[in-house]
Amino acid sequence: MQNQPQLPGHVSGGQFSQMLVPPETFAARPESLTEQMFVERSITENRFWLRIMKEHALFLGEGFNRNDAQLIQQADRFHAYFEQQERKAYQVPHNVSLVRKLNEESIELVNGFRNFKRNLLILIINCKVSGFNFPLLVDHIAREAEYFMRTLKKFNDGILDPIQDAIISENVFWLKIMMEHSRFISALLDQSERNLVNAARKFGDDFEVLLNQARDVESMLYRKQPTYPIIGKLNKDSESATTELRAFKKAGLDFIQACQIRNVINPLLADHVLREADHFLFMIHILEQRLNAKKMAEQQM
């Protein structure tokens, strides 16, 4: 009788059989939103992102060639729409049905603006529109619109992504945003500001490394069984890097407002990217709370 092949000493026959099952089978399920969390998170995201969208419209309008009057007028209209919707977000009562309605209205408005941005990008790439709106900048702000819509749609569906999926997807999104902010800053500073230009470029390179690491984790672990130490470290690394970048942005804003550096950065744009760093840090904090709560709940099982 021939000897049966031996399994590795630390893997039992049952474990070996389980390893033949697709790991997606064990993927975590979406988590439910409580009514309080739905209301609070929806209002927070609306207040933050509606202001961001309003400012996107302003920045786009400033970047158009003055001959593109229709595009300027359309950007101005979006600015007015978002200003009106932002006021609603500060006035809405903490009522589930009214907040859901606010989300639906915001999704519809942002979807139109997203389409405007994507069509504008096609025109720019095909040299149909000139001016000072970089193609990557237009793509950047279109992705932010898409992120905002996805977030509100999930809230209205009453779900949160499983914590591991949420940490990975949020980091992949935000690390790319922070990387691009750094490179936009380096391009908008006068090149005689060598130390600041080099610092901004280094931030861009550092965030690119973190982004690639996050994408590697996404490729290896996305929708698989939880691997909390790895995703916990990913969150911590992002927090550390973003805290440093936030300090750089704040110092830059102060210098710009005091006319102490040479640049072509609108002070509102400097404040805009600072607030986005703050929001990423806010999201990291929210994710860290959820991760700790999940680990504690599993330890008590």
N, C-alpha and C positions, 0 to 999 in steps of 0.2 A: 504494500500500500504506500503510495507516494505521500511524502510529508506535505501538509497544507502550508501555504505561504503564511509567514508570521507577520502579524500586524505590529507596528511599533509598540514598544513596551508601555508607553503612556496613553495609548489609544485603545479602548475596548472595542469589541465587535459591534456593540450597540452604537457607540460613538462614531465608528467608521461608517456604519449604515446611515447614520444621521447626516454625515458629511456628504452623502450623495444626493441629498435633498437640496433643491435650489435655495440659497440663503434668503432670497426675497420672500420665501414662505414665512419667515420669522420677522418680517419687517414690522416696525412699530406702527400702530394705527394713529390717525390724527386725534388730537385732544380737543375736548369740548371747551367752549368759552362760557364762563358764567355771565349772567346779565350785567353785573357790575363791571366785569372786565371788558365786556363788549362795549359798553357805553364809554368807559374811561379811555380805553385804547383808541376807539374810533374818533372821539373828540380830539385826543392828543395828536393823532396822525393827520386829521383834517386841518387842525390849526397850524401844524408845522408845514405840511406839504402844500396847502393852498397858498401860503405866503411864498413858498419856494417857486411854485408855478407862476404866480403873479410876477415875481422878479425875473423869471425866465423870459416872460413876454417883454418886459422892459429891456432886458439885455439884448434880446434878439432885435428889437426895434432900433436900438442904438447901433447895432452892427450892420444894418442894411445900408446899401447904397441909397442916397437920397432920391434917386430916380425910381426906385422900387416903392412908389407911394402906396400901392395896393397892399403890399406885404407889411409895410409900416402900419397902415390902418388896421389890418387884421391883427397884428401883434397888439396894437393899442386896444382893440376890442376885447381880446383875451385878457389883457391886463384889467380892464374894467369888470369883466365877468368874474375873474378870480377874486378881485377885491370885494365884490358883492357876496360871493360864496364864502369868503373868509369871515366877513361880518356875521353871516348866518352861523358859522361854526362857533363863534363866541357868544351867540345869543340862544342857541338851541338848548331847551331844557334837557335834563338828564332822564330822558324817557326813551325806552327801547325803540318804539315804533317811529318816533320823530328822528332819532339818531340814524336808524336804518334808512329813512327817507333822505336825510342829509347825505349819507354814504352813496345812495343811488344817484342823487343829483351830482355829486362830486365825480363819480365814475363816468357819468355821461359827459360832463364838461371836460374832464381830463382826457377822455378818449378822443374827443374832437381836437384837443390841443396836441395830443400824441400824433394824430394823423397829420396835422399841420407840420409838425416837426419832421416827421419821416418824409413827407413829400418835399419839404424844403431841402432836406439833405440830398435827395435825388437831384433836385435842381442845381444845388451847389456843386455836387460831384460832376455833373454834366456841363458845368460852366454856363448855366442859364441865369444864374444869379451871382452877382459879385458883392463885395463888401468885406466885413471883417469878422464874420461868423465862421470860425474854423469848422470844418466837417466833423472832426472828433468832438468838438463842443456840442454841436447839434445832436449827434448820436448820444452823447453823454446825458443831455437833458431829456432826450426821448426815453432813454432807459429809466431815468428817474420817474418819468410819468407812468411808464409801464409798471414799475415797482409799486407806486402809489395805488394804481388801480388794482393790482393783484392783492395787495394788503387789504383794501376795503372789501373786495369780493369775498375773501376768506372770512373776514369778520361777519359779513352779512350771511354767510353760510354757517356761521356759528362754530368754526373750527380753527384750531391752531395746528401747524405742522408738528409732527413728533419732534421732541427737543433736539435730537441729533441732526435731523434733517434741517431744522430751523437754524441751528448754529452754523452748519456748513453753508447753507444757501445765503444767509445774511452776511456771513464773512466774505463769501465770494463776491457778492454784490458790492458791499461797502469798501472792501479793500481795493477793488478796481476804481471806485469813485475817488478814494483818497490818493491813489497813485496818479490819477489824471489831474486832480486838483494840484498836486505838487508840480506836475509838468506844465500845466497852464500858468501857474505862478512864475515858474522859471522863464517862460516865454514872454510874460507881460512885464517883468521887471526890466529896467534899462540894463543892458549888458555890462555897463560900467560898475554895477552893483555886484561885483564878482563874488564876494563872500555869500551874499544872499542867493544869488543864482546857483552857485555850487551847492549850497545847503538844500535848496528846493529840489535840485536834480538828484541829490543823494536820497532825499525822502522818496522821490519817485522810484528810484532803484530799490530802496528798502521795501517799499510796499509791493513792488513787482515780485520780489522774492516771496513775501508773505502770501501774495495772491496765488502764485504758482504752487506754494505748499498747500494752500487751502484747496486748490483744484485737485492736487494729488490725493488729499484726504477724501474729497468728494468722489473721485474715481474709485478709490479703494473701499470706502465705507458707506457710500450713499445708499440708504434704504436697507442696510444690513443691521445685524444685531448691534446694540449699543456698545460703543468703545469709549467710555466716558473720559479716561485719562487723556486720550489723544485730542478729543474735541474740546475738553476743558483747557488744555494747553493752547490750542488754536485760539480760543477766546481770549486767554490771558496775553498771548503774544500780540494780538490785534489791539487789545486795550493799551498795552504799554506803548506801542508804536503810535497809536492815534493820540494818546495823551501828549507825546512829544510833538507831533505835528500840530496839534491844537495850540500848544504854547507858541510854536513858530508862527502860526496864522494870527494869533492874538497880538504878538509883538509886531508883525507886519502891519496889521490894521492900525495899531497905535502909531507906527512910523508914518503910515500913509496919511492919517488924519492930522499929524503934526507937521506934514510936508518935510520929513527928514530923509526920505529916500526917493530916488528917481524911478518913475514907473508910469505905466498907463493903466493902472488898475482903479476902477471905480471903487470908492470906499464902500459903497453898498455891496459890491461883488466880494470885497474882502470880508465883510461881515457875513455875507451869504455863505461862503465856504466855511467860515468859522462855525456858524450854526449847524452846518451839515456834519462837521466833526463832532460837535456836541451831541447831535442826534445819534450818531453811530455809537458813541460812548453810552448814551441812554439805552440803546438797543442791547449792547453788550451786557449792561447791568440787568436788564429784563431777562435776557437769556441765562445769565448766571444764576439768578433767583430760581428760574424754572428748572435748571439743571440740578441745583442743590436740593430742591423740593422733590424732584424725581428720584434722586439717589437715596434720600432719606425714606421715601415711601417704599422703595424696593428693599431697603435694609430692614424695615419693620414687617415685611411679608414673611 
